Amino acid sequence: MTTTTEANTDAGESGTLHRAIGWKDAFWMASGVPALVLFSIGGIAATIGNPSWIIWMLSVSFGFLQAFVYAEIAGLFPSKSGGASVYGAAAWVRYSKIIAPLSVWCNWLAWTPVLAIGGGLAAGYVLTALFGADSSINAWQITLLNLDFLNSGLTLRINTTSVVGTGILLAVFALQHHGISRAAKIQTVVGLAVLIPLLIVGIVPLLTGAVLSENLTPLIPVSGAWDIEGTTLFLGGLFIAAWSAYAFETAICYTSEFKDPKRDTVRAIIAAGVVCVVIYTLVPMSFQGVLGVDGMLQPGIVDGSAVAGAMAGMVGGGGVVAKIMVVMLFLALVLAIMTSMAGSSRTLYQGSVDGWLPKYLSHANQHGAPTSAMWTDLGFNLILLMMSDYLFVLAVSNCCYLVFNFLNLHSGWLHRIDNGGAHRPWKAPTILLWIGGSLAFVNAVLLGAGANVWGEGTLRSAAIAIALILPVFAYRHYITDKGKFPEAMLEDLAVGGSRDLSVRKAGMLPYLTLAAGVTVVVIANQIFQL
């Protein structure tokens, strides 16, 4: 098995990631995920109506069941960082040179927009607190480019939100510049300041009887019936919820930085999953149970600007509590940004080490921070910060996320076939691999049906974004590496006893799976329409 240092030496870089954390640190690095529920809790309620709280429970349950597949494949590669897409790519590379980097690329495109979306929302809280919601400074903007060809009304602009958001992203970059150990300590403190209020908001209304059953039922969509339109809306809710509710799999982005990866990997992802199951069940139920769907449809809830006041009211607090909640929400957004920057930059880093992405990304500084990848993350998100519609960015991002999940859930059984004799520090029960493979097709349905709910251009824009990996990978593999993969990646393939890419024990099964997945997306896209 290739060590982290060896992998970087092969990539031509002197810096390496450091083995400096345990599973508890990784748990706190992923602690920004529970706060993501606040990003779209209002948007989903506005889309589907009363069944929205059920959507969150279903979605986080899907994510928890999928986590067991990811925990197994992560254990196969204790010297890799970057998350499930990296471990899954090692299964797909035997069958297609392009599917493997596509998986890594989709994972990065799914995670990195958290920086822009979180930075924009956090900037909004700062500007509202300092100048008021109706201040002229909040209305100032310069339009740079019309992007109607992607989505109607979409523009690229500079405004005060993008300027302040840029400052927030730079601050997060500085916090993570000194390596994973220091970043984990910071996130532990911030994580406690966020998770405790979230739990209070989720539990107190249930204990005080403020959650009203009539606000949770009947379970009928806003369309009025469970017809094609109503079912499409429900699938659209599950589609957008997946972006948040599955995301705790980021806890295994740090495998090569664990002191004891064989033990820490599975503990990190399961612990993060349990907390997310609790938060994603209680918080949406309490929000809807107290406010009702009509209350959640208020503009301040849908766009996030009035969530703090609503949370204060739910626990019986006044103005002081509301101000505390504003601070908590700001910290929650910063925490989500930190989680995303840490995870997505390591996906870029390992993708570079393995030969999928440009070589410069495999640089780490003296503290073990993948700074070239972090700068790339930052630069890309400075552009996304200037987008006029963050919900559109989220929807396109989620299309990429569901593609990644489809490929990586199937990589579990692919590794079992091709690397059956490999040592697995933790082996998922076979039934969970079957469940994971089945959920991959559920995700394909959500991709085909759900994208329609969030705009006609969503799936098309996602296809364009995904296709960008073709020139990126072609340049790295055929021009930089002259058609050969880095030794580090090939040595990792020997986990099952052979590094020969021509050994394909699964035969036609992977190709049939891909064809079936594309077919499901197309059929779902044609059937479920508004």
Backbone torsions as a table, in degrees:
resi	resn	phi	psi	omega
1	MET	NA	133.5	-178.9
2	THR	-73.0	134.7	175.7
3	THR	-80.4	163.2	178.9
4	THR	-60.3	-40.8	-179.4
5	THR	-64.2	-45.1	-179.5
6	GLU	-61.2	-40.0	-179.3
7	ALA	-60.6	-40.7	-178.9
8	ASN	-74.6	-34.2	177.4
9	THR	-62.5	-42.4	179.2
10	ASP	-63.0	-33.7	-179.3
11	ALA	-77.6	-3.0	177.6
12	GLY	83.9	17.1	-178.7
13	GLU	-119.2	145.2	-177.6
14	SER	-87.0	-27.9	-177.7
15	GLY	-76.7	150.6	178.5
16	THR	-137.4	160.5	169.7
17	LEU	-77.4	148.7	-174.1
18	HIS	-106.4	139.8	174.3
19	ARG	-81.2	95.7	-170.6
20	ALA	-134.4	-1.3	-174.5
21	ILE	-129.7	162.4	173.9
22	GLY	-111.5	-176.0	-175.5
23	TRP	-65.6	-30.7	179.1
24	LYS	-65.8	-38.3	177.1
25	ASP	-63.8	-42.5	178.7
26	ALA	-64.2	-36.5	176.4
27	PHE	-59.0	-45.6	-179.9
28	TRP	-71.1	-29.7	175.0
29	MET	-64.8	-28.1	178.7
30	ALA	-94.0	4.2	-173.1
31	SER	-72.1	-7.4	174.2
32	GLY	-74.5	-15.5	-176.0
33	VAL	-65.5	-45.6	179.5
34	PRO	-54.8	-33.7	-179.2
35	ALA	-68.8	-17.5	-179.3
36	LEU	-64.6	-19.7	178.2
37	VAL	-58.7	-29.7	-177.6
38	LEU	-74.6	-17.6	-178.4
39	PHE	-65.3	-38.8	-170.0
40	SER	-131.7	14.2	-178.9
41	ILE	-62.5	-38.4	178.1
42	GLY	-74.9	-39.5	-179.3
43	GLY	-63.1	-39.8	179.1
44	ILE	-69.8	-40.5	176.9
45	ALA	-61.4	-39.6	179.2
46	ALA	-66.8	-28.8	-176.1
47	THR	-82.3	-43.3	-171.3
48	ILE	-110.3	-28.0	-178.9
49	GLY	89.9	-140.9	-172.3
50	ASN	-54.6	-37.6	-177.9
51	PRO	-73.1	6.0	-173.4
52	SER	-61.7	-36.1	-179.6
53	TRP	-67.9	-30.1	176.1
54	ILE	-68.2	-36.5	179.1
55	ILE	-57.1	-45.6	-178.7
56	TRP	-64.6	-40.4	179.0
57	MET	-64.1	-43.5	179.0
58	LEU	-64.6	-46.0	-174.8
59	SER	-63.2	-45.5	-178.9
60	VAL	-70.0	-28.3	175.2
61	SER	-66.9	-42.5	175.0
62	PHE	-58.2	-46.8	-178.8
63	GLY	-60.7	-39.0	-178.9
64	PHE	-67.7	-41.8	178.5
65	LEU	-65.5	-37.3	178.7
66	GLN	-67.4	-28.9	-175.0
67	ALA	-60.7	-29.8	-178.2
68	PHE	-67.5	-34.1	175.2
69	VAL	-65.1	-45.1	-178.1
70	TYR	-66.7	-34.4	179.0
71	ALA	-64.3	-38.2	179.7
72	GLU	-68.1	-48.5	-175.7
73	ILE	-70.0	-28.2	176.6
74	ALA	-65.2	-36.6	-179.3
75	GLY	-65.3	-20.6	179.1
76	LEU	-71.3	-21.5	-172.7
77	PHE	-129.7	72.5	-176.8
78	PRO	-66.2	-11.3	-179.0
79	SER	-105.8	8.5	176.8
80	LYS	-103.6	148.7	172.8
81	SER	-117.4	176.4	171.1
82	GLY	105.3	-8.9	173.1
83	GLY	98.1	-175.0	-170.6
84	ALA	-60.8	-34.1	-177.6
85	SER	-63.2	-33.8	179.1
86	VAL	-68.5	-43.2	180.0
87	TYR	-70.3	-34.3	177.3
88	GLY	-71.7	-34.8	179.3
89	ALA	-60.2	-32.8	178.8
90	ALA	-65.6	-21.8	175.9
91	ALA	-83.6	-39.1	-174.3
92	TRP	-80.5	-21.6	-173.6
93	VAL	-62.6	-27.1	177.6
94	ARG	-66.3	-25.2	-172.4
95	TYR	-106.7	-20.5	178.0
96	SER	-163.1	127.0	177.6
97	LYS	-65.4	-29.8	-173.4
98	ILE	-90.8	-28.5	-178.6
99	ILE	-65.5	-37.8	-178.9
100	ALA	-61.4	-54.4	178.1
101	PRO	-66.8	-28.3	177.8
102	LEU	-61.9	-38.9	178.7
103	SER	-63.0	-45.9	179.3
104	VAL	-63.9	-42.6	-179.3
105	TRP	-62.5	-45.1	-179.7
106	CYS	-64.7	-36.8	177.8
107	ASN	-63.7	-43.0	179.2
108	TRP	-66.6	-44.1	179.3
109	LEU	-63.5	-26.2	177.9
110	ALA	-75.3	-39.6	-172.2
111	TRP	-87.9	-37.8	-170.2
112	THR	-64.9	-30.9	180.0
113	PRO	-65.0	-12.4	174.9
114	VAL	-57.0	-32.7	179.4
115	LEU	-61.4	-49.1	-177.4
116	ALA	-70.7	-46.0	-178.1
117	ILE	-64.5	-47.8	178.7
118	GLY	-64.4	-40.8	178.9
119	GLY	-64.2	-38.9	178.8
120	GLY	-66.9	-44.1	179.0
121	LEU	-66.0	-42.7	178.7
122	ALA	-62.8	-39.9	177.5
123	ALA	-63.0	-37.9	177.7
124	GLY	-60.9	-41.7	177.4
125	TYR	-63.2	-42.8	-179.6
126	VAL	-62.9	-47.9	-177.1
127	LEU	-66.3	-39.2	178.4
128	THR	-65.8	-41.2	-179.5
129	ALA	-65.9	-36.8	-176.2
130	LEU	-84.1	-38.6	-170.6
131	PHE	-120.8	-11.7	-177.2
132	GLY	92.4	150.3	-174.6
133	ALA	-64.8	-30.2	-175.5
134	ASP	-98.5	10.9	-178.3
135	SER	-65.8	146.8	-179.6
136	SER	-64.5	-26.8	-179.9
137	ILE	-65.2	-28.4	178.2
138	ASN	-77.6	-17.1	-179.2
139	ALA	-92.6	-12.7	-176.7
140	TRP	-68.2	134.8	173.6
141	GLN	-164.1	157.0	174.9
142	ILE	-123.8	118.7	179.4
143	THR	-80.5	126.9	-178.2
144	LEU	-98.4	-36.8	-172.2
145	LEU	-156.9	138.7	175.2
146	ASN	-90.3	128.4	-177.4
147	LEU	-117.8	36.8	179.4
148	ASP	-59.3	-26.0	-178.8
149	PHE	-68.0	-19.6	175.7
150	LEU	-91.5	-46.5	179.6
151	ASN	-158.7	137.9	-176.2
152	SER	-58.0	127.3	177.8
153	GLY	86.4	-3.5	-178.3
154	LEU	-77.6	132.6	177.6
155	THR	-135.3	163.9	171.3
156	LEU	-109.0	120.0	-175.1
157	ARG	-143.1	159.4	172.3
158	ILE	-106.8	127.2	174.4
159	ASN	-143.2	-178.3	-176.7
160	THR	-64.2	-31.9	178.7
161	THR	-63.4	-44.9	-179.6
162	SER	-67.9	-33.4	179.4
163	VAL	-68.2	-49.8	179.1
164	VAL	-66.4	-38.9	177.7
165	GLY	-59.8	-37.5	176.7
166	THR	-60.7	-42.8	178.0
167	GLY	-61.7	-38.7	179.4
168	ILE	-65.8	-43.3	179.6
169	LEU	-64.2	-38.6	178.1
170	LEU	-65.3	-36.5	178.4
171	ALA	-65.7	-41.5	178.1
172	VAL	-64.9	-40.1	176.7
173	PHE	-57.0	-45.6	-179.2
174	ALA	-62.1	-39.2	-179.9
175	LEU	-64.3	-31.5	-176.1
176	GLN	-95.7	-3.4	-176.3
177	HIS	-66.5	-23.3	-175.2
178	HIS	-96.3	18.7	170.4
179	GLY	100.2	171.2	-171.4
180	ILE	-68.9	-37.5	-176.0
181	SER	-63.4	-47.0	179.7
182	ARG	-66.9	-40.7	179.5
183	ALA	-61.9	-39.6	-179.8
184	ALA	-64.9	-38.2	178.4
185	LYS	-63.7	-42.7	179.3
186	ILE	-64.3	-42.7	-177.5
187	GLN	-70.0	-25.9	176.2
188	THR	-63.2	-45.4	-179.2
189	VAL	-66.6	-49.7	-179.0
190	VAL	-65.1	-38.8	-179.6
191	GLY	-60.3	-42.1	177.1
192	LEU	-63.0	-39.3	-179.7
193	ALA	-67.6	-17.9	-179.6
194	VAL	-100.5	-47.4	-174.4
195	LEU	-66.7	-38.0	-179.1
196	ILE	-62.5	-49.5	176.0
197	PRO	-61.9	-36.4	178.0
198	LEU	-62.0	-42.0	177.7
199	LEU	-65.5	-38.9	178.5
200	ILE	-61.9	-45.7	-180.0
201	VAL	-64.5	-33.1	-179.9
202	GLY	-77.3	-31.7	-172.2
203	ILE	-97.3	-44.5	-173.3
204	VAL	-55.9	-48.2	179.7
205	PRO	-60.1	-32.6	177.7
206	LEU	-68.1	-39.7	-178.5
207	LEU	-72.8	-32.6	-177.0
208	THR	-88.4	-4.4	-179.8
209	GLY	80.7	13.9	-179.1
210	ALA	-76.2	-16.5	177.8
211	VAL	-81.6	115.6	-175.5
212	LEU	-99.8	128.8	-177.8
213	SER	-61.5	-31.7	-179.5
214	GLU	-68.1	-17.2	175.1
215	ASN	-83.1	-12.7	-178.1
216	LEU	-103.3	-16.1	-178.2
217	THR	-132.2	162.2	-0.7
218	PRO	-75.5	156.8	-177.9
219	LEU	-84.5	67.8	180.0
220	ILE	-122.1	131.3	-178.6
221	PRO	-66.5	165.4	-177.0
222	VAL	-62.4	-20.1	177.9
223	SER	-69.9	-17.3	176.1
224	GLY	101.0	-10.6	-178.8
225	ALA	-160.4	159.7	177.0
226	TRP	-88.3	57.4	174.1
227	ASP	-94.1	-164.6	-179.7
228	ILE	-59.9	-42.3	-179.7
229	GLU	-65.1	-46.3	-179.9
230	GLY	-63.3	-41.8	178.6
231	THR	-66.1	-37.7	178.0
232	THR	-62.4	-42.8	178.1
233	LEU	-62.4	-41.7	178.8
234	PHE	-62.5	-45.3	178.5
235	LEU	-65.2	-33.4	175.9
236	GLY	-64.6	-36.7	175.6
237	GLY	-65.2	-45.3	177.1
238	LEU	-62.4	-35.7	179.0
239	PHE	-58.8	-52.3	-174.5
240	ILE	-76.3	-29.0	179.2
241	ALA	-66.7	-31.1	-178.1
242	ALA	-58.2	-33.8	-178.8
243	TRP	-58.0	-35.1	179.6
244	SER	-93.1	-47.8	-167.4
245	ALA	-74.1	-23.2	177.4
246	TYR	-87.9	-12.4	-159.9
247	ALA	-71.5	-9.2	-179.9
248	PHE	-68.1	-7.3	175.0
249	GLU	-62.0	-11.3	176.0
250	THR	-62.7	-14.7	179.6
251	ALA	-61.7	-19.6	179.6
252	ILE	-100.9	17.5	175.6
253	CYS	-71.9	-11.7	-167.8
254	TYR	-113.8	24.7	-173.8
255	THR	-54.9	-43.5	-178.1
256	SER	-75.6	-3.1	177.6
257	GLU	-108.7	0.6	175.2
258	PHE	-75.5	141.1	174.5
259	LYS	-68.0	-36.5	179.6
260	ASP	-133.3	79.2	-172.8
261	PRO	-61.4	-29.5	-178.8
262	LYS	-64.8	-33.3	-179.9
263	ARG	-94.5	-40.1	-169.9
264	ASP	-72.9	-32.2	-173.0
265	THR	-58.8	-56.4	-176.4
266	VAL	-68.3	-35.4	179.3
267	ARG	-64.8	-39.8	-178.1
268	ALA	-63.6	-48.3	-174.8
269	ILE	-72.8	-36.3	-179.8
270	ILE	-71.1	-40.8	177.8
271	ALA	-62.4	-44.7	178.0
272	ALA	-62.7	-38.5	-179.8
273	GLY	-64.7	-42.1	-179.4
274	VAL	-61.8	-45.4	179.6
275	VAL	-62.6	-41.6	179.9
276	CYS	-65.9	-38.2	177.1
277	VAL	-59.1	-42.6	179.8
278	VAL	-65.6	-51.0	-176.5
279	ILE	-65.0	-46.4	-175.8
280	TYR	-73.0	-12.9	173.6
281	THR	-89.9	-49.4	-172.7
282	LEU	-75.1	-45.7	-173.1
283	VAL	-64.7	-50.2	177.9
284	PRO	-62.1	-37.1	179.4
285	MET	-64.6	-43.8	179.8
286	SER	-67.5	-44.1	178.4
287	PHE	-54.9	-53.0	-176.7
288	GLN	-71.4	-37.0	-179.7
289	GLY	-63.7	-32.5	-179.7
290	VAL	-88.1	-48.7	-173.0
291	LEU	-85.7	-27.8	-171.4
292	GLY	75.0	162.6	-179.4
293	VAL	-61.3	-39.5	-179.9
294	ASP	-60.2	-40.4	177.7
295	GLY	-65.9	-34.6	-179.9
296	MET	-77.9	-12.0	179.2
297	LEU	-87.9	-2.2	177.0
298	GLN	-61.8	138.9	-176.9
299	PRO	-51.2	-37.5	-178.8
300	GLY	-68.0	-24.2	176.3
301	ILE	-83.3	-42.7	-178.9
302	VAL	-62.5	-43.4	-179.0
303	ASP	-91.4	-4.6	174.6
304	GLY	93.4	-10.8	-172.6
305	SER	-71.4	-24.2	-177.4
306	ALA	-111.6	13.2	-177.9
307	VAL	-63.6	-38.0	-178.0
308	ALA	-60.9	-47.1	178.8
309	GLY	-61.9	-39.8	178.6
310	ALA	-63.7	-41.8	-180.0
311	MET	-64.7	-38.9	178.4
312	ALA	-63.4	-43.1	178.7
313	GLY	-64.1	-33.9	-178.6
314	MET	-65.2	-28.9	-179.3
315	VAL	-104.5	12.5	175.4
316	GLY	76.7	23.9	-178.2
317	GLY	-94.9	162.3	179.0
318	GLY	-104.4	-147.6	-176.2
319	GLY	-62.5	-38.7	-179.6
320	VAL	-65.4	-45.2	179.1
321	VAL	-62.4	-38.7	178.8
322	ALA	-61.2	-40.0	178.2
323	LYS	-66.7	-37.7	176.6
324	ILE	-63.1	-40.2	179.7
325	MET	-66.0	-35.1	176.4
326	VAL	-62.0	-44.9	177.9
327	VAL	-61.6	-43.0	-179.9
328	MET	-61.9	-43.4	-179.9
329	LEU	-65.2	-39.0	176.7
330	PHE	-61.3	-45.7	178.4
331	LEU	-63.7	-36.7	179.1
332	ALA	-62.0	-41.4	179.0
333	LEU	-68.1	-41.0	176.5
334	VAL	-62.4	-41.1	179.2
335	LEU	-62.0	-42.7	178.1
336	ALA	-62.9	-39.5	178.1
337	ILE	-63.8	-43.7	179.6
338	MET	-63.0	-43.1	178.5
339	THR	-60.7	-44.2	-178.1
340	SER	-67.7	-44.4	-179.3
341	MET	-63.4	-40.7	-179.8
342	ALA	-64.4	-46.2	-176.6
343	GLY	-73.5	-49.1	-175.1
344	SER	-68.0	-33.9	178.3
345	SER	-67.2	-33.5	178.0
346	ARG	-73.9	-27.3	172.9
347	THR	-65.4	-43.9	176.6
348	LEU	-62.8	-44.0	-177.9
349	TYR	-59.1	-53.1	-177.0
350	GLN	-70.0	-32.9	175.2
351	GLY	-60.5	-33.6	176.7
352	SER	-73.3	-44.0	178.8
353	VAL	-59.4	-37.4	-177.1
354	ASP	-84.7	-3.6	175.0
355	GLY	93.2	13.5	179.8
356	TRP	-91.3	-35.7	-171.0
357	LEU	-121.0	166.3	-176.3
358	PRO	-49.3	143.1	-171.0
359	LYS	-64.4	-31.7	-176.3
360	TYR	-62.4	-21.0	-177.4
361	LEU	-71.1	-13.2	-176.8
362	SER	-88.5	19.2	176.8
363	HIS	-89.6	135.8	171.8
364	ALA	-125.7	146.3	-179.5
365	ASN	-81.4	-173.9	-175.4
366	GLN	-67.6	-16.4	178.6
367	HIS	-91.9	-1.3	-178.5
368	GLY	83.8	17.8	177.4
369	ALA	-95.8	132.5	-179.0
370	PRO	-77.5	75.1	-168.1
371	THR	-66.4	-35.2	178.5
372	SER	-63.2	-41.2	177.3
373	ALA	-67.1	-37.8	179.7
374	MET	-65.7	-40.4	178.1
375	TRP	-65.4	-38.1	177.9
376	THR	-64.5	-45.2	174.8
377	ASP	-54.0	-48.3	-176.4
378	LEU	-63.2	-48.4	-178.7
379	GLY	-60.4	-42.8	179.1
380	PHE	-62.4	-40.3	-177.0
381	ASN	-77.4	-21.2	173.1
382	LEU	-64.8	-30.9	175.0
383	ILE	-72.8	-46.3	179.7
384	LEU	-61.6	-32.9	178.2
385	LEU	-59.8	-26.3	-178.7
386	MET	-87.2	-1.5	176.2
387	MET	-69.8	142.4	-176.7
388	SER	-83.0	-12.8	-176.0
389	ASP	-132.8	97.7	-178.4
390	TYR	-70.5	-29.0	179.5
391	LEU	-65.8	-36.0	176.0
392	PHE	-65.0	-42.4	177.2
393	VAL	-59.2	-43.0	179.7
394	LEU	-63.2	-42.8	-178.1
395	ALA	-64.8	-43.7	177.7
396	VAL	-64.3	-43.0	177.4
397	SER	-57.3	-40.6	-177.5
398	ASN	-70.8	-30.2	172.7
399	CYS	-57.2	-45.3	178.1
400	CYS	-62.9	-38.7	-177.7
401	TYR	-64.8	-39.7	-179.5
402	LEU	-71.7	-31.9	173.6
403	VAL	-63.3	-46.2	176.7
404	PHE	-58.0	-45.9	-178.9
405	ASN	-63.1	-40.2	178.6
406	PHE	-58.3	-49.5	-177.2
407	LEU	-65.5	-40.7	-173.1
408	ASN	-81.7	-25.8	173.5
409	LEU	-68.1	-33.3	176.5
410	HIS	-78.0	-19.5	178.5
411	SER	-67.9	-20.4	177.7
412	GLY	-60.7	-52.3	179.7
413	TRP	-74.3	-26.6	175.8
414	LEU	-63.4	-43.4	177.2
415	HIS	-64.5	-35.3	178.3
416	ARG	-62.9	-37.7	-179.3
417	ILE	-75.4	-50.8	-174.7
418	ASP	-80.0	-29.3	-176.7
419	ASN	-125.5	44.0	-176.0
420	GLY	-60.7	-32.0	-176.8
421	GLY	-89.7	0.6	-177.8
422	ALA	-71.1	148.2	176.9
423	HIS	-71.2	128.9	177.8
424	ARG	-116.2	111.4	178.5
425	PRO	-56.5	-33.0	174.4
426	TRP	-141.1	127.2	-177.2
427	LYS	-114.1	120.9	-180.0
428	ALA	-69.3	142.9	172.2
429	PRO	-54.8	139.2	-175.7
430	THR	-54.9	-34.9	179.9
431	ILE	-59.9	-32.2	179.0
432	LEU	-72.4	-28.4	173.8
433	LEU	-68.1	-40.2	176.5
434	TRP	-63.7	-42.8	178.4
435	ILE	-63.2	-42.6	178.2
436	GLY	-60.5	-44.2	178.0
437	GLY	-63.1	-37.5	177.8
438	SER	-67.3	-41.4	178.9
439	LEU	-66.3	-25.3	175.7
440	ALA	-60.3	-40.3	179.1
441	PHE	-75.6	-29.5	171.9
442	VAL	-61.2	-43.0	178.2
443	ASN	-63.6	-33.8	177.2
444	ALA	-65.3	-38.9	176.3
445	VAL	-63.4	-44.7	179.7
446	LEU	-62.0	-37.4	179.4
447	LEU	-64.6	-47.6	-177.9
448	GLY	-69.2	-42.3	-175.8
449	ALA	-86.5	-43.6	-172.2
450	GLY	-69.2	-34.2	-177.7
451	ALA	-61.1	-31.2	179.5
452	ASN	-60.9	-31.9	-175.8
453	VAL	-68.4	-29.6	-172.4
454	TRP	-102.2	18.4	174.4
455	GLY	123.3	141.6	-175.9
456	GLU	-61.4	-31.5	-176.3
457	GLY	-86.8	0.3	-173.5
458	THR	-62.5	-55.6	-176.8
459	LEU	-66.3	-37.7	178.6
460	ARG	-64.4	-45.0	179.5
461	SER	-64.2	-37.5	178.1
462	ALA	-64.9	-40.4	179.2
463	ALA	-61.8	-39.1	177.3
464	ILE	-64.7	-45.1	-179.6
465	ALA	-62.0	-42.7	-179.2
466	ILE	-66.0	-39.1	-177.2
467	ALA	-65.7	-17.8	-179.8
468	LEU	-63.7	-17.9	178.1
469	ILE	-66.8	-24.1	-176.8
470	LEU	-60.5	-54.1	177.3
471	PRO	-69.2	-33.1	-179.9
472	VAL	-63.0	-49.9	179.9
473	PHE	-68.0	-40.3	-179.3
474	ALA	-59.5	-42.4	179.5
475	TYR	-64.1	-46.1	-178.4
476	ARG	-65.0	-48.3	-171.0
477	HIS	-77.1	-44.0	-171.8
478	TYR	-94.5	-25.6	-179.7
479	ILE	-100.3	-53.2	-178.9
480	THR	-70.4	-48.1	-174.0
481	ASP	-100.1	4.8	175.9
482	LYS	54.9	36.7	175.2
483	GLY	82.7	6.2	-179.7
484	LYS	-116.1	143.9	176.6
485	PHE	-82.4	151.5	177.1
486	PRO	-59.6	146.3	179.4
487	GLU	-57.7	-35.2	-178.2
488	ALA	-59.2	-43.3	179.8
489	MET	-67.7	-42.4	-178.8
490	LEU	-66.0	-37.8	178.2
491	GLU	-64.9	-37.0	178.1
492	ASP	-64.5	-29.8	178.4
493	LEU	-65.2	-20.8	-179.1
494	ALA	-73.4	4.3	178.2
495	VAL	-54.8	-31.2	-180.0
496	GLY	-100.0	5.3	176.3
497	GLY	110.4	-14.1	-179.0
498	SER	-141.2	135.2	175.9
499	ARG	-104.8	10.6	179.9
500	ASP	-79.0	116.0	-177.3
501	LEU	-67.5	-16.5	-178.7
502	SER	-80.9	-9.6	178.6
503	VAL	-81.3	108.6	-175.5
504	ARG	-129.6	85.7	-174.7
505	LYS	-69.7	-22.7	-177.9
506	ALA	-80.5	-6.6	176.2
507	GLY	60.3	-126.6	-177.0
508	MET	-87.9	-7.6	-175.0
509	LEU	-54.5	-45.9	179.7
510	PRO	-60.7	-39.7	-179.2
511	TYR	-68.9	-39.5	177.1
512	LEU	-64.5	-36.8	178.2
513	THR	-64.1	-44.2	178.4
514	LEU	-62.3	-44.1	179.8
515	ALA	-62.7	-41.3	178.8
516	ALA	-64.5	-39.7	179.4
517	GLY	-62.6	-45.5	178.8
518	VAL	-63.3	-40.8	179.2
519	THR	-61.3	-43.7	179.8
520	VAL	-62.5	-43.1	179.1
521	VAL	-60.6	-46.8	-178.0
522	VAL	-63.8	-45.7	-179.1
523	ILE	-64.2	-45.3	179.5
524	ALA	-61.8	-37.7	-179.7
525	ASN	-66.3	-31.5	-179.5
526	GLN	-83.1	-34.0	-177.3
527	ILE	-79.1	-49.2	-172.6
528	PHE	-94.4	97.2	-179.4
529	GLN	-136.6	152.1	178.6
530	LEU	-91.3	NA	NA
